[in-house]
Amino acid sequence: MSNEQVLTVPGRYAEVQGICKFVGAGAAAAGFDADTVFHIELSCDEAATNIIEHAYGAEAVGPITASYAVQGNAFTITLRDQGHSFDPSKVPPPPNVATEVTDVTPEELGNQLQVGGLGLHMIHKLMDEVYFSFDEKQGNTLVMVKRLREDDGK
């Protein structure tokens, strides 16, 4: 399995699950175990939702093109959109719950965790490599790579 598979859908929340299932099926076929497929689907869900919410600012503004390819042990997912770009380096780091949020009420903790950017950090934790690129003509591109390990699929 090495040829790229592509799916283009309208940028609507109802389409996010279809993107996840499309990529998840490819990940399962590539040999990833169920937990890793779930992590890949979760990353795709967060990324596609961010495209709708932040790049497009609303539903049905533009399409999302999802693709995946397998080369060697690398499963590469690419999401493309034509929305507004952003600078991932400007996303604040998540609070260190163990040291930064002591002596706060649950409501205060919830407010701190809702600031934004947690999904991006989660994607970085779940995937092996994450790249963003922005081009005025090509639009926004997010590339996420997960590597197949010898113990996957068991």
matplotlib code that plots the C-alpha trace (Angstrom):
import matplotlib.pyplot as plt

x = [0.0, 1.8, -0.5, -2.2, -5.9, -7.9, -11.2, -12.6, -15.6, -17.4, -16.1, -19.0, -19.0, -21.2, -18.3, -15.6, -16.6, -16.3, -12.8, -11.9, -13.3, -11.6, -8.2, -8.8, -9.7, -6.4, -4.5, -6.1, -5.2, -1.6, -1.4, -1.9, -3.5, -6.9, -5.5, -3.2, -6.0, -8.1, -5.2, -5.0, -8.7, -8.7, -5.9, -7.9, -11.1, -9.3, -7.5, -10.7, -12.7, -10.0, -10.1, -13.9, -13.7, -10.5, -9.4, -12.9, -14.6, -17.9, -19.3, -19.7, -17.2, -14.8, -13.7, -11.4, -9.2, -7.9, -5.4, -3.2, -0.3, 1.9, 5.6, 7.7, 6.7, 5.3, 1.6, 1.2, -2.0, -2.5, -5.3, -5.7, -8.0, -8.4, -9.1, -7.2, -3.7, -2.3, 1.1, 1.3, 4.2, 1.7, -0.4, 0.2, 1.6, -0.9, -0.8, 1.3, -1.6, 0.8, 2.6, 0.7, -2.9, -2.5, -4.9, -7.5, -11.2, -12.5, -14.2, -10.9, -9.1, -11.8, -11.3, -7.6, -8.0, -10.5, -8.1, -7.4, -4.6, -5.0, -6.0, -2.9, -0.8, -2.7, -2.0, 1.7, 1.6, -0.4, 1.5, 5.2, 5.6, 3.4, 4.1, 2.1, 2.6, 0.7, 0.7, -1.5, -2.2, -2.2, -3.9, -3.1, -1.6, -1.3, 0.8, 0.7, 2.9, 2.6, 5.2, 4.3, 6.2, 7.0, 4.5, 1.6, -1.1, -0.8]
y = [0.0, 3.1, 5.1, 8.2, 8.1, 11.4, 12.6, 16.1, 17.1, 20.4, 22.1, 21.1, 19.5, 16.6, 15.7, 15.4, 11.9, 10.8, 12.2, 10.3, 7.1, 7.5, 8.0, 5.4, 2.8, 3.5, 3.4, 0.0, -1.4, -0.2, -2.4, 0.0, -1.4, -0.2, 2.2, 3.8, 4.1, 5.8, 8.3, 9.0, 9.5, 11.8, 13.9, 14.1, 15.1, 17.9, 19.1, 19.1, 20.8, 23.5, 24.1, 24.8, 26.8, 28.8, 28.7, 29.1, 30.7, 28.9, 25.8, 25.5, 28.2, 26.0, 22.4, 20.2, 17.7, 14.8, 12.3, 9.6, 7.5, 4.8, 4.8, 2.3, 2.5, 6.1, 6.7, 10.3, 12.2, 15.6, 18.0, 21.0, 24.0, 27.5, 29.3, 31.8, 30.9, 31.0, 30.9, 27.7, 29.2, 31.8, 29.1, 29.3, 26.2, 24.3, 24.9, 22.4, 21.1, 19.7, 23.0, 25.9, 25.3, 24.5, 26.1, 26.9, 26.1, 23.6, 26.6, 28.5, 25.3, 24.9, 28.6, 28.1, 24.9, 26.5, 29.2, 27.3, 25.4, 22.2, 20.3, 21.3, 20.1, 16.9, 16.3, 16.9, 14.3, 11.7, 11.9, 11.4, 14.4, 17.4, 20.1, 23.2, 25.2, 28.2, 29.4, 32.1, 30.0, 26.5, 27.3, 25.7, 22.3, 20.2, 17.1, 14.5, 11.4, 8.3, 5.6, 1.9, 0.1, -3.6, -4.1, -2.4, -4.7, -7.1]
z = [0.0, -1.1, -3.4, -2.0, -1.2, -1.3, 0.0, -0.4, 1.6, 2.4, 5.5, 7.7, 11.2, 9.8, 7.5, 10.2, 11.2, 7.5, 7.3, 10.5, 9.2, 5.8, 7.4, 10.2, 7.6, 5.8, 9.1, 10.0, 6.6, 7.1, 10.2, 13.1, 16.2, 17.4, 20.0, 17.4, 14.8, 17.5, 18.1, 14.4, 14.1, 17.2, 15.6, 12.4, 14.2, 16.1, 12.9, 10.8, 13.5, 13.8, 10.0, 10.2, 13.4, 12.8, 9.2, 7.7, 10.8, 10.0, 8.3, 4.6, 3.7, 1.8, 1.3, 3.3, 1.4, 3.4, 2.0, 3.3, 1.9, 3.2, 2.4, 4.3, 8.0, 7.6, 7.4, 6.3, 6.6, 4.8, 5.4, 3.1, 3.2, 1.7, 4.9, 7.0, 7.9, 11.4, 13.1, 15.2, 17.2, 18.6, 20.2, 24.0, 25.7, 27.8, 31.5, 33.5, 35.7, 38.3, 38.9, 37.4, 38.6, 42.2, 44.6, 41.9, 41.9, 39.3, 37.6, 37.4, 36.1, 33.4, 32.4, 32.0, 30.0, 27.6, 26.4, 23.2, 21.6, 23.6, 20.5, 18.7, 21.6, 21.7, 18.0, 18.6, 21.4, 19.5, 16.1, 15.5, 13.2, 12.5, 9.9, 8.8, 5.7, 4.3, 0.7, -0.7, -3.8, -2.4, 0.9, 4.3, 4.6, 7.7, 7.5, 10.3, 10.3, 12.4, 12.1, 12.2, 14.9, 15.2, 18.0, 16.2, 14.9, 17.9]

ax = plt.figure().add_subplot(projection="3d")
ax.plot(x, y, z, "-o")
ax.set_aspect("equal")
plt.show()
